Amino acid sequence: WPFPEVAWENWTALGTFASMTQFVEHFRRKSRNASDQTKLQYCSLCEGYKPPRSHHCSKCRRCVLKMDHHCPWINCCVGHLNHGMFLHFIISAPIGCIHCSALCIWHVYFVFTRAYFLFRRGYNVGMIFSLYEIFIVLVALGLAFGVVLAVGGLAYCQLRSIARNETAIENWIKTKAEDRRRDEGEPPFVYPYDLGCRRNIAQVITLSGYPVGDGYTWPLKPGCGEYDLTIEQLKQKEVKSRIAREVVIRRAYSGGLLSAFAFGPRVACCFPWSGEGRLRVELGDRVLVTRSYRRWLYGQLVVNPDKQNGYIVKHNPRGWFPRACTIETPTKSKTS
């Protein structure tokens, strides 16, 4: 074989994992019943109806089947087609690092106890390290231990969500559904994809790593409908559009991290660390604000057709921008 065995296995695993990007960018969902299209969300960027449990990723610029999150380390989304392989990776990585930590601890132990075995027990362990090699072993031990904590914690969170058969996005949708239904006096929301711990795990974890099902239709809890989750999302969007308020930008913001220091260090340091990006706004722009966090506002830019030179805009930009952009900061007088 022209390639070394280990290198070929690594390249094969990398190619298989990278190729399964589970995109539905060119997919145009057409339901068998025209009335069902009113129960689905329409993606203006992909120009098609999104299947249940699908979401649009702003980083990958496509809709993803059963999207869980966008992972920057593998540079693609974790969704239906690669969720099992991703779980295999985040479970095997801590196991390998635990093995590495055990080897490093074993070597460091014998380095520091060599004199005891040599002079007290009468035999040499045959392991002599220089100071530079000891330093490398300690660094490797620290890195391996850090991977065990970080990736192991991620594996625990993923296993807990898989046992509930829900993604991180769907968990957030459930939380908003409980608040919305409580405020509007509706019965509690029943999550339609919770089939029990065993069946939930079997939907994702397989020996081959390949998923179960096609990603468009899902097994449902008895008494639930196929579009219960999408109908709840549409109702939440109606509430969001109803409570959104329009603001006028009085101070420009370039959307960069360093440019936020122009509004003060407290504004720049208190940025909401979420998956959403920052929104570039100019003087006179109008933004529909849907939520806020301390000194930041999140909204969607109302695009003026005159500024687009006749081009059709499929999606209005959205993101976070400083709250100070929408107000004029009064200057304090000397007497005050």
VMD Tcl script that draws the C-alpha trace (Angstrom):
set ca {
  {0.00 0.00 0.00}
  {1.50 3.39 -0.91}
  {0.46 5.08 2.32}
  {1.45 4.18 5.85}
  {-1.33 2.43 7.68}
  {-1.84 5.01 10.44}
  {-1.63 7.98 8.09}
  {-4.09 6.41 5.67}
  {-6.57 5.74 8.50}
  {-6.31 9.35 9.64}
  {-6.86 10.73 6.14}
  {-9.77 8.35 5.56}
  {-11.44 9.38 8.81}
  {-10.86 13.06 8.05}
  {-12.24 12.75 4.52}
  {-15.30 10.81 5.67}
  {-16.01 13.27 8.46}
  {-15.50 16.36 6.31}
  {-17.64 15.04 3.46}
  {-20.67 14.52 5.68}
  {-21.67 18.17 5.95}
  {-25.40 17.28 5.85}
  {-26.38 20.26 3.71}
  {-29.78 20.76 2.10}
  {-28.87 23.95 0.28}
  {-30.29 22.82 -3.06}
  {-33.15 20.94 -1.47}
  {-36.62 22.31 -2.17}
  {-39.06 20.67 0.20}
  {-42.49 20.22 -1.35}
  {-45.02 18.58 0.91}
  {-47.54 16.15 -0.44}
  {-50.26 18.42 0.90}
  {-50.16 22.09 0.03}
  {-51.69 22.94 3.40}
  {-48.64 21.49 5.18}
  {-46.43 24.25 3.77}
  {-48.07 26.68 6.18}
  {-46.66 24.56 9.02}
  {-43.06 24.71 7.77}
  {-40.51 27.49 8.03}
  {-39.33 29.05 4.80}
  {-35.63 29.85 4.34}
  {-35.23 32.88 2.10}
  {-31.50 32.23 1.62}
  {-31.82 28.60 0.53}
  {-35.16 29.39 -1.17}
  {-36.95 26.35 0.21}
  {-39.00 25.07 3.12}
  {-36.93 23.73 5.98}
  {-37.66 20.15 7.10}
  {-38.61 19.68 10.75}
  {-35.65 20.06 13.13}
  {-33.60 21.82 10.41}
  {-32.00 25.22 10.84}
  {-29.97 27.62 8.74}
  {-26.32 28.08 9.68}
  {-24.94 31.55 9.05}
  {-21.37 30.19 9.01}
  {-21.94 27.34 6.54}
  {-24.55 29.40 4.64}
  {-26.94 26.51 4.23}
  {-29.70 24.70 6.04}
  {-28.61 21.74 8.16}
  {-30.68 18.67 9.00}
  {-31.24 18.40 12.77}
  {-28.64 21.05 13.44}
  {-27.09 20.91 16.91}
  {-24.37 23.56 16.67}
  {-21.61 24.89 14.44}
  {-18.26 23.56 15.62}
  {-15.33 25.86 14.78}
  {-12.78 23.10 15.44}
  {-14.02 20.87 12.61}
  {-15.20 23.87 10.55}
  {-18.68 22.50 9.87}
  {-22.01 21.99 11.58}
  {-22.86 19.04 13.78}
  {-26.17 17.68 12.55}
  {-28.04 14.57 11.56}
  {-25.50 12.99 9.22}
  {-22.38 13.44 11.34}
  {-23.72 13.58 14.90}
  {-22.76 9.95 15.58}
  {-19.23 10.37 14.20}
  {-18.81 13.59 16.17}
  {-19.83 11.75 19.32}
  {-17.34 8.96 18.57}
  {-14.64 11.61 18.25}
  {-15.39 13.49 21.47}
  {-15.56 10.22 23.40}
  {-12.39 8.68 21.96}
  {-10.34 11.89 22.35}
  {-10.61 12.01 26.18}
  {-9.95 8.26 26.37}
  {-6.76 8.66 24.35}
  {-5.68 11.64 26.45}
  {-6.32 9.67 29.65}
  {-3.96 7.01 28.32}
  {-1.41 9.71 27.45}
  {-1.74 11.24 30.93}
  {-1.16 7.85 32.55}
  {2.03 7.33 30.53}
  {3.32 10.82 31.35}
  {2.60 10.40 35.06}
  {4.33 7.00 35.01}
  {7.46 8.45 33.41}
  {7.58 11.48 35.72}
  {7.16 9.21 38.73}
  {10.14 7.06 37.79}
  {12.28 10.10 36.99}
  {11.82 11.49 40.49}
  {12.08 8.10 42.25}
  {15.06 6.72 40.28}
  {17.51 7.48 43.08}
  {15.36 5.57 45.57}
  {15.21 2.45 43.39}
  {18.93 2.71 42.57}
  {20.33 3.11 46.08}
  {17.64 1.53 48.28}
  {16.43 -1.35 46.13}
  {19.70 -1.98 44.30}
  {18.50 -1.86 40.70}
  {18.23 0.81 38.02}
  {14.93 1.54 36.30}
  {16.83 2.42 33.12}
  {15.05 5.71 32.53}
  {17.15 8.88 32.37}
  {15.61 12.15 31.17}
  {17.21 15.52 30.66}
  {15.61 18.65 32.06}
  {14.32 19.57 28.60}
  {12.65 16.16 28.18}
  {11.05 16.38 31.61}
  {9.65 19.79 30.68}
  {8.15 18.38 27.45}
  {6.54 15.51 29.37}
  {5.01 17.92 31.88}
  {3.65 20.13 29.07}
  {2.17 17.07 27.37}
  {0.60 16.03 30.66}
  {-0.99 19.44 31.09}
  {-2.35 19.50 27.54}
  {-3.73 15.98 27.81}
  {-5.39 16.78 31.12}
  {-6.92 19.93 29.62}
  {-8.36 17.96 26.70}
  {-9.85 15.44 29.12}
  {-11.64 18.22 31.01}
  {-12.76 20.27 27.99}
  {-13.69 17.56 25.50}
  {-14.90 15.25 28.25}
  {-17.27 17.96 29.45}
  {-18.53 18.42 25.90}
  {-19.06 14.66 25.59}
  {-21.09 14.67 28.81}
  {-23.32 17.49 27.54}
  {-23.79 15.74 24.19}
  {-24.68 12.43 25.83}
  {-27.20 14.15 28.07}
  {-28.88 15.87 25.11}
  {-28.84 12.63 23.07}
  {-30.55 10.81 25.94}
  {-33.35 13.38 25.60}
  {-33.25 13.26 21.78}
  {-32.92 17.01 21.53}
  {-30.31 19.37 20.15}
  {-28.97 22.51 21.78}
  {-31.23 24.62 19.55}
  {-34.29 22.53 20.38}
  {-33.54 22.86 24.09}
  {-33.64 26.62 23.66}
  {-36.91 26.34 21.68}
  {-38.44 24.28 24.50}
  {-37.45 26.91 27.06}
  {-39.06 29.67 25.00}
  {-42.14 27.50 24.42}
  {-42.66 27.09 28.17}
  {-42.45 30.86 28.70}
  {-44.73 31.68 25.77}
  {-47.39 29.14 26.71}
  {-47.35 30.22 30.34}
  {-47.81 33.87 29.38}
  {-50.61 33.11 26.91}
  {-52.38 30.56 29.12}
  {-51.82 27.58 26.82}
  {-51.17 23.99 27.98}
  {-47.54 22.93 28.46}
  {-45.53 22.08 25.38}
  {-44.95 18.36 24.75}
  {-41.66 17.65 23.02}
  {-42.59 15.27 20.17}
  {-39.23 13.51 19.70}
  {-38.61 12.16 23.22}
  {-39.05 8.39 22.76}
  {-37.42 7.25 25.97}
  {-33.75 7.04 26.89}
  {-32.97 3.78 25.06}
  {-34.68 4.67 21.80}
  {-33.29 8.19 21.92}
  {-29.72 6.93 22.18}
  {-30.30 4.35 19.43}
  {-31.32 7.18 17.08}
  {-27.80 8.66 17.17}
  {-25.25 6.19 18.54}
  {-24.50 3.31 16.18}
  {-21.45 1.10 15.75}
  {-20.80 2.43 12.26}
  {-21.38 6.06 13.22}
  {-23.87 6.54 10.40}
  {-27.27 7.99 11.33}
  {-30.65 6.29 11.50}
  {-33.32 7.67 9.18}
  {-33.27 10.17 6.34}
  {-33.33 13.36 8.43}
  {-36.69 14.53 7.09}
  {-39.18 12.33 8.95}
  {-38.75 11.30 12.58}
  {-40.34 8.82 15.00}
  {-42.81 10.66 17.20}
  {-44.09 10.32 20.72}
  {-47.66 8.97 20.83}
  {-50.18 11.77 20.54}
  {-47.78 14.22 18.84}
  {-47.85 15.47 15.27}
  {-45.13 15.74 12.65}
  {-45.14 19.54 12.66}
  {-45.65 20.28 16.37}
  {-42.16 21.71 16.78}
  {-42.25 23.80 13.60}
  {-45.69 25.19 14.50}
  {-44.29 26.22 17.88}
  {-41.35 27.92 16.16}
  {-43.72 29.85 13.88}
  {-45.71 31.04 16.89}
  {-42.52 32.15 18.62}
  {-41.56 34.13 15.52}
  {-44.96 35.81 15.58}
  {-44.38 36.83 19.20}
  {-40.91 38.10 18.32}
  {-42.22 40.23 15.46}
  {-45.01 41.55 17.67}
  {-42.71 42.72 20.47}
  {-39.94 44.00 18.17}
  {-39.41 47.73 18.27}
  {-37.78 49.87 15.63}
  {-34.89 52.15 16.56}
  {-32.96 54.71 14.56}
  {-29.17 54.65 14.62}
  {-27.68 57.91 15.91}
  {-24.08 56.71 16.03}
  {-22.29 54.43 13.56}
  {-20.68 51.13 14.54}
  {-18.38 49.16 12.22}
  {-19.17 45.76 13.75}
  {-15.61 45.06 14.86}
  {-14.49 44.01 18.31}
  {-11.90 46.77 18.72}
  {-14.30 49.45 17.47}
  {-16.55 48.67 20.45}
  {-13.96 50.34 22.72}
  {-15.05 53.66 21.20}
  {-18.21 53.28 23.29}
  {-16.23 52.61 26.45}
  {-14.37 49.65 27.96}
  {-17.47 48.43 29.80}
  {-19.35 48.10 26.52}
  {-16.50 46.23 24.83}
  {-15.87 43.88 27.75}
  {-19.55 43.08 28.39}
  {-20.26 41.75 24.90}
  {-22.71 38.79 24.88}
  {-20.64 35.69 24.13}
  {-23.12 33.84 21.96}
  {-23.12 32.35 18.49}
  {-24.54 35.49 16.89}
  {-22.23 38.00 15.28}
  {-22.09 41.78 15.48}
  {-24.10 44.06 13.24}
  {-22.59 46.91 11.29}
  {-24.82 49.99 11.42}
  {-24.52 53.43 9.90}
  {-25.97 56.78 10.80}
  {-29.68 56.89 9.96}
  {-30.19 53.12 9.67}
  {-33.31 51.53 11.11}
  {-33.08 48.32 13.13}
  {-35.81 46.04 14.48}
  {-34.64 45.18 18.01}
  {-35.89 41.89 19.45}
  {-33.79 41.45 22.60}
  {-31.09 43.09 24.67}
  {-28.20 42.19 26.93}
  {-26.83 44.85 29.27}
  {-25.30 47.49 26.98}
  {-26.01 45.64 23.74}
  {-29.05 45.26 21.51}
  {-29.83 42.48 19.04}
  {-31.84 43.23 15.96}
  {-32.35 42.96 12.23}
  {-31.37 45.74 9.88}
  {-34.19 47.22 7.83}
  {-32.58 47.45 4.40}
  {-33.38 50.52 2.37}
  {-33.97 49.56 -1.30}
  {-32.32 52.79 -2.45}
  {-29.01 51.71 -0.88}
  {-28.97 48.35 -2.68}
  {-28.76 49.82 -6.21}
  {-31.68 47.77 -7.44}
  {-30.38 44.39 -6.20}
  {-32.75 42.00 -4.45}
  {-31.75 41.34 -0.85}
  {-32.76 37.85 0.30}
  {-31.92 38.28 3.95}
  {-31.54 41.36 6.09}
  {-28.37 41.40 8.23}
  {-28.83 40.84 11.94}
  {-26.59 40.85 14.98}
  {-25.53 42.69 18.13}
  {-24.68 46.38 18.29}
  {-24.07 48.78 21.22}
  {-27.12 50.28 22.87}
  {-25.38 53.67 22.78}
  {-25.82 53.72 18.99}
  {-29.51 54.44 19.38}
  {-29.36 57.27 21.88}
  {-27.55 60.56 22.18}
  {-25.40 60.57 25.27}
  {-26.05 63.83 27.13}
  {-23.01 65.85 28.13}
  {-22.69 66.70 31.79}
  {-22.31 70.34 32.72}
  {-19.85 71.59 35.30}
  {-22.62 72.52 37.73}
  {-24.08 69.04 37.59}
}
mol new
graphics top color blue
foreach p $ca { graphics top sphere $p radius 0.5 }
foreach p [lrange $ca 0 end-1] q [lrange $ca 1 end] { graphics top cylinder $p $q radius 0.2 }
display resetview
